[in-house]
Amino acid sequence: MLRLHNSLARREEDFAPADGHTVRLYTCGPTVYNVVTIGNLRFFLAADLLCRYLRYLGWEVHQVMNLTDVDDKTIAGCQSEGVPLSEFTGRYAELFFQDLCTLNIAPAWKYPRATEHIPQMLALIQTLLDKGHAYVRDGSVYFDISSFPQYGRLSGVRPEEAADVREFGRLQEDEYEREAVADFVLWKAAKPGEPTWDSPWGPGRPGWHIECSAMSMQYLGETMDLHAGAVDLLFPHHENEIAQSEAATGQPFSRFWTHVEFLIVDGHKMSKSLGNYYTLGDLLAKGHRPMAVRHQLMTAHYRKQLNFTLDGLQQSESALDRLTTYVSRLPRLPLPEGESAQVGEILTRAHAKFREALDDDLNVPGALGVVFEVLAETNPLIEGGQFHTGDRDRVLDFLRDTDQVLGLLTVTLAEVAAPQTSDDDKIDALVAARTAARAARDWAKADQIRDELTEQGIILEDTAGGTVWRRA
């Protein structure tokens, strides 16, 4: 049974979709005003790993990830560039999707944009007004948190801790200190130069919080199974989502809440002034591979801070090399027929430990460690001639199975499954010629062939069973 830490209950609980079949999941997406950072990508990867494991368990996953394409940041950005809001946000949305693809993050079921769901927001705001949970002031609409006694269940922050709540709230913008407690804006009256939409209360634009409630309920219904986000969104954003949604519907907004901890860099908060501010593009420009970045972002449990360092990323490069080298050489190993009971025991134990780790609040580092344990336990058997063709097939099946969740070996596993090509045949012939030259002690010819293969991007490995090769 999968157990997840439920932020609402403040403990781990058994998780399964309410209908036993489809997980209705909302994950907070980016505000598309800039290129996302590796800190943002840590959350998006955690959400990807969660979705992958939910599917691995046999459930269908309806993951909705919103794009915030109207707020203070996006408006300031389009105004500074003198371009329409849709052009400005569209550019950064496309860069966001490119980063997801580069890191092998599977697409969500839906990517709703706030500007495409204004009617749903207006209807939700009107419901809150009709039920006495909101009020209008100067063309803006505010949620009255005093009308919702349950406010603070998620975060522990209570309305009575704030002085002059309404006065503070009427001055509040999207850009505010996270510690502030106040009536929050649902609809913001128009300001000169800002994009606006018509409403019953005058022209304006939606507040940030109402966007997520309207879009999630549009696609997932009044009560979803799971809502995930970064820990900095727990208050006030997620608290406000709960208040406005449950005040409108009278139903629980989400059964489970999951929050991903911060990423820090070199022990400090990521900051341009400290020179530790990285985007995925920055790391790729330094020569790092996307899957090494993915690996590094997986090395800490999602509820613990991840201290990202370039040294750590280099260690992930080495770990990825060990993994891809192992996989690439398996099909070309000269192996005896049959299979080993010892390998069967290793894989049976590994499958159980892999599931056990992920069932324990999605312990991805633990699951990743199980995969490397299989490498460590089978490599001596390969070198000692105790590894067989059936063992190779079973190990590859294990790696394909576990990579449905980890997503590190998609390309490598596809390469080893591809049919032998004429280029492969030519490489095999050169490797055989080099083996013959070595047997004849013609070291000059053997070195010449190795150099020729190296120029073609072929890496050779001399093992006890013969020479195997792989592409760099």
Beta strands, then each sheet from edge to edge (+ up, - down):
strand 1: 3-6
strand 2: 11-14
strand 3: 22-27
strand 4: 60-65
strand 5: 134-137
strand 6: 140-143
strand 7: 184-189
strand 8: 204-206
strand 9: 224-230
strand 10: 254-260
strand 11: 263-265
strand 12: 306-308
strand 13: 458-463
strand 14: 466-471
sheet 1: 1+ 2-
sheet 2: 4+ 3+ 9+ 10+
sheet 3: 5+ 6- 7+ 8-
sheet 4: 11+ 12+
sheet 5: 13+ 14-
end
